[in-house]
Structure formats: structure tokens, C-alpha cells
Amino acid sequence: MGAEHLHASAPLSRTAAGRHKGRLVTTLALTMTFMAIEVIGGLWTGSLALLADAAHMLTDAGGLALALIAIRFAERPATPQNTYGYVRMEVLSALTNAVVLLLLTIYILYEAYQRFLNPSEILAGPMLLVAVVGLAVNLVSVRLLSAGSSESLNVKGAYFEVLSDMLGSFGVIVAAAVVMLTGWALADPIVGAGIGLFIVPRTWILLKQATHILMEGTPPEVDIKLLEQRLRDIPGVTAVHDLHVWTITSGIDAMSCHLVVADIAQASATLLSANDAMKIDFDIRHVTIQIEDRNLREAEGEVNI
């Protein structure tokens, strides 16, 4: 069967997360520094809320480190064994972050249950001081990662963790104030459990997004029916089949399909039109298209396309 191909792609070595590597490094340094302070403060004051926030900080540090490792792998060139390179490491990193956060939430809820059964004395003053410092650190970190979170699942995973810690710091401040003003020690485990539960819906969304990419599902921003119709509207195209659209990593979508044309002599013009349509209308730059001759397909008995 006569056929002609077009393969066009954007460079895969510079990912969305890679553009924010410096901010991730700065955030990791801030997170690790304050995590140590919060662990000491939690043990000193006996606060579960502080220890829960410190546990989230530990997850943040691990998540940020994973994100940076993933970026380093993503910058490596493609090989014959890994033709897309290692850019999918970013998606695997986001998936790992989501799973760890969900497991951490289970642990925090267990600890809160134990505190409800056996309340312990809380040093509210030092607890409040540590929480205020933590709030300042998290505000800086959220500011650093907010832009990248809309471009990369990898950065989004780190952003959600830092965001949860920022809101956790608010919670710890409230718990410390309640303990100071009323002496009600149960405010601490309640806030600790609340910190764990707050991030669950967002983490679940992140988990679903990462899984969707790994399953090579159609990117949510791409209307596959509209895309197919756009290809069918190209002059000379009589049918479209074997159409696939998927995400390689955040910010890099790919498309492949077969186009059946009435006149194979117009194959080059059809390929150029299809490629331009993908770039301009759908922002898909990694495109593989095969042109097939309608008359030849019919002669071979493949009339149902």
C-alpha cells in the first residue's frame, strides 16, 4: 500500500518542570531547614499538630528531591531503548508523591486517634512561635512554586505539598491559640487530623492525573472529536483512522493517525496542512501522520474505514 509519513516534534529535553528547577532547589533548602526546626519544636512542645506538619515537611523534602531527580533524568537524551528519553520520570515522581501523601494522612489520623484516647500536655507558647516561622517559610515556598504548578504535574505535586504545609501552619497557629486561651488540649490532635485530611482531595486529583498520563489517555484539554473533524476538513482527506492523542509529560502532547486521501499526488500538501492544524489549533507539536491512497485501500478490499 502506498504511504507517506510526516513526523514533527518539539525537543523533549526541556520540560515544563525543568524551567523551574532553580525554584525547586530553593524550596527544598527552605523545607529541609524548617523541617528540622519543626521536629525539634514538636518533640519539645508535645504537639501532634507540629509533628504532623513536620511529617508533611518530610514528605515535601522527599517530593522535591524526587522532582529534581526526575528533572535530571528528563534532561538526558533519548536512547535506542528509551526513544522518548526519560521525561516520563516526572509523571512517576508526581504519582509517588501522591501515594506517599495519602499514606502519610492515614498515619496522622491514627496518631490523632491515640491522642484523643490519651491527651497529653502541650506547650502552647513555643508551639505558636514555631508555627508562625513555619507559615513564613511556607508562604515563600508557595510563591516560588505557584507559576510552575500550572505547567507541570511534577511541580504541581511539590506545590500541593507545600500548600498543605502552609495551611497546616495556619492550623497549628489556631490550635496553639486555643490551647493558650482555654487549655483545651484536644485542639491539637483535631488540627493534626485536619491537616492530614485537607490535602486528600487535591492529592487524589493529582493521582488521577498522573495515572491518566501513564495510561496514555487523551489530554483533558484536547477535544478528540473536534480534532478528528479538523483533520477530515482538510481538502482531499476522505477518512481518518488509528487516531491517538496522548501526553508524554506535562506540556508535551503527541498525536498519531492515518489519513486517507483521494489523490496520493497531494500527499505532501495534506501532510503540511495537517501538521499546521495540529500546531495552530491544538498546540500539538509531536505529530506522526501516515497518508494512505483511497483507491489502493479500496482495491485491497479495505473500504470500511
C-alpha positions in Angstrom: 0.0 0.0 0.0 1.4 3.4 -0.9 2.0 5.7 2.0 3.8 8.8 3.0 4.7 9.9 6.5 5.3 13.1 8.4 6.9 13.1 11.8 7.3 16.5 13.6 8.3 17.0 17.2 9.3 19.6 19.7 12.5 19.0 21.6 11.8 16.7 24.6 14.9 17.7 26.6 13.4 20.9 28.1 10.3 20.0 30.1 7.9 22.3 32.0 9.4 21.3 35.3 12.9 21.8 34.1 12.2 25.5 33.6 11.5 25.8 37.4 14.5 23.8 38.6 16.1 26.7 40.4 12.9 27.4 42.4 12.6 23.8 43.3 16.1 23.8 44.7 15.5 26.9 46.8 12.2 25.5 48.1 13.9 22.2 49.0 16.6 24.1 51.0 13.9 26.1 52.9 11.8 22.9 53.5 14.7 20.9 54.9 15.8 23.7 57.2 12.4 24.3 58.7 11.6 20.6 58.9 14.4 20.2 61.4 13.2 23.1 63.4 9.6 21.8 63.4 10.6 18.3 64.5 12.5 19.7 67.5 9.6 22.0 68.3 7.1 19.2 68.1 9.1 16.9 70.4 9.7 19.8 72.8 6.1 21.1 73.0 4.4 17.6 72.7 2.3 19.0 69.8 0.9 16.4 67.3 -0.1 19.3 65.0 3.5 20.4 64.8 4.7 16.8 64.3 2.0 16.3 61.6 3.2 19.5 59.9 6.8 18.2 60.2 5.8 14.9 58.7 4.3 16.8 55.7 7.6 18.8 55.6 9.5 15.5 55.4 7.2 14.4 52.5 7.8 17.8 50.9 11.5 17.3 51.1 11.2 13.8 49.6 8.8 15.0 46.9 11.0 18.0 46.0 14.1 15.7 45.8 12.2 13.3 43.6 11.1 16.2 41.4 14.7 17.3 41.0 15.9 13.8 40.3 13.1 13.4 37.7 14.1 16.7 36.0 17.7 15.5 35.9 16.6 12.2 34.2 14.3 14.2 31.9 17.3 16.2 30.6 19.1 13.1 29.5 18.9 12.4 25.7 16.8 9.7 24.2 18.4 6.3 23.6 17.5 3.3 21.3 15.9 1.7 24.4 14.1 4.8 25.6 13.1 6.7 22.4 11.3 9.4 24.4 14.2 9.8 26.8 13.3 9.9 30.5 10.7 12.6 30.6 8.1 10.2 32.0 10.2 10.2 35.2 8.4 13.5 36.1 5.0 11.8 35.9 6.3 8.8 38.0 7.6 11.3 40.6 4.2 13.0 40.8 2.5 9.6 41.2 4.9 8.7 44.0 4.3 12.0 45.8 0.5 11.4 45.7 0.8 7.9 47.1 3.1 8.9 49.9 0.9 11.8 50.9 -2.2 9.5 51.1 -0.2 7.0 53.3 1.0 9.8 55.5 -2.6 11.0 56.1 -3.5 7.5 57.4 -0.6 7.7 59.9 -1.6 11.2 61.1 -5.2 10.1 61.6 -4.0 7.1 63.6 -1.9 9.3 65.8 -4.8 11.8 66.3 -7.0 8.9 67.5 -4.3 7.9 70.0 -4.2 11.5 71.3 -7.9 11.6 71.7 -7.7 8.5 73.9 -4.7 9.8 75.8 -4.5 13.6 75.7 -1.0 15.0 76.5 0.2 18.3 77.8 1.0 20.9 75.2 3.5 23.8 75.5 1.4 26.3 73.5 3.8 29.3 73.5 6.7 27.6 71.8 4.3 25.8 69.6 2.8 29.1 68.4 6.3 30.6 67.7 7.4 27.6 65.6 4.1 27.7 63.7 4.5 31.4 62.8 8.0 30.8 61.5 6.7 27.8 59.5 3.9 30.0 58.0 6.5 32.5 56.8 8.7 29.7 55.2 5.7 28.1 53.5 4.5 31.4 52.1 7.8 31.9 50.4 7.8 28.3 49.1 4.2 28.6 47.7 5.2 31.8 46.0 8.2 30.2 44.4 6.3 27.2 43.0 2.9 28.7 42.1 3.7 29.5 38.5 5.3 26.1 37.7 2.3 24.3 39.3 0.1 25.2 36.3 2.7 23.9 33.8 4.0 20.6 35.2 2.5 17.7 37.2 5.8 17.3 38.8 5.9 20.8 40.1 2.2 20.6 40.9 2.9 17.7 43.2 5.5 19.7 45.1 3.3 22.7 45.1 0.4 20.8 46.7 2.6 19.5 49.4 4.0 23.0 50.2 0.4 24.4 50.1 -0.8 21.8 52.5 2.0 22.8 54.9 1.2 26.5 54.6 -2.4 25.8 55.5 -1.2 23.4 58.2 0.8 26.2 59.7 -2.4 28.2 59.9 -4.0 25.3 61.7 -1.1 24.9 64.2 -1.4 28.6 65.0 -5.1 28.3 65.7 -4.5 25.2 67.8 -1.8 26.9 69.8 -4.0 29.9 70.4 -6.9 27.7 71.6 -4.6 25.8 74.0 -3.1 29.0 75.3 -6.5 30.7 75.8 -8.6 27.8 77.0 -6.3 25.0 78.0 -8.3 22.6 75.7 -5.5 20.2 74.7 -7.7 18.2 72.2 -7.5 21.2 69.8 -4.0 19.9 68.9 -5.0 16.4 67.7 -8.1 17.8 66.0 -5.9 20.2 64.0 -3.4 17.5 63.3 -6.1 15.3 61.8 -7.4 18.3 59.9 -4.0 18.9 58.3 -3.9 15.3 57.1 -7.5 15.4 55.7 -7.2 18.7 53.9 -4.8 17.6 51.2 -6.6 14.3 50.4 -9.0 15.7 47.6 -6.2 17.6 45.9 -3.8 14.6 46.2 -6.5 12.3 44.7 -6.8 14.6 41.7 -3.0 14.6 41.2 -3.0 10.8 41.5 -5.8 10.6 38.8 -3.9 12.9 36.5 -0.6 11.1 36.8 -2.4 7.7 36.2 -4.2 9.1 33.2 -0.9 10.1 31.6 0.7 6.8 32.3 -2.4 5.1 30.8 -1.8 7.3 27.7 -5.3 8.8 27.9 -6.3 11.7 25.8 -5.2 15.0 27.3 -8.2 16.7 29.0 -7.6 19.9 27.1 -7.9 18.2 23.7 -11.3 17.6 22.2 -10.6 14.4 20.3 -13.8 14.7 18.2 -13.1 18.2 17.2 -9.5 17.3 16.3 -10.7 14.4 14.2 -13.2 16.7 12.4 -10.5 19.2 11.8 -8.4 16.6 10.0 -11.4 15.4 8.0 -12.0 19.0 6.9 -8.6 19.2 5.2 -9.1 19.3 1.4 -8.6 15.8 -0.2 -8.9 13.8 3.1 -11.7 11.2 2.8 -11.2 9.4 6.1 -9.2 9.4 9.4 -8.4 6.3 11.4 -6.0 5.0 14.0 -6.1 8.4 15.7 -4.3 8.6 19.0 -3.6 11.7 21.2 -1.6 11.3 24.5 0.7 13.2 26.9 4.3 12.3 27.0 4.9 14.5 30.1 3.4 17.8 31.3 3.4 20.3 28.5 4.3 17.8 25.8 1.4 16.2 23.9 1.7 13.8 20.9 -0.6 12.7 18.1 -0.5 9.9 15.5 -3.0 9.0 12.8 -3.6 7.7 9.3 -5.2 10.0 6.7 -6.8 8.5 3.6 -6.7 10.8 0.6 -8.5 10.8 -2.7 -5.3 11.8 -4.7 -2.0 10.5 -3.4 -0.2 13.1 -5.5 -1.5 15.7 -2.9 0.1 13.8 0.0 2.8 16.4 0.8 0.3 19.3 0.8 -2.1 17.2 3.0 0.7 16.4 5.5 1.7 20.0 5.8 -1.9 21.2 6.3 -2.5 18.5 9.0 0.7 19.4 10.8 -0.1 23.1 10.8 -3.6 22.3 12.1 -2.2 20.4 15.0 0.2 23.1 15.9 -2.1 26.1 15.5 -5.5 24.7 16.6 -4.4 22.2 19.3 -0.8 23.1 20.2 0.4 19.6 19.5 3.9 19.6 18.1 4.9 16.0 18.3 3.0 14.6 15.3 3.2 11.4 13.3 0.9 11.1 10.3 0.7 8.4 7.6 -1.0 9.1 4.3 -2.9 6.3 2.5 -4.3 6.2 -1.0 -8.0 5.7 -1.0 -8.1 3.9 -4.4 -5.4 1.4 -3.2 -7.2 0.7 0.0 -10.4 0.0 -1.9 -8.6 -2.2 -4.3 -7.3 -4.2 -1.4 -10.8 -4.6 0.0 -10.4 -2.1 2.9 -13.4 0.0 2.1 -14.7 0.3 5.7 -12.5 2.9 7.3 
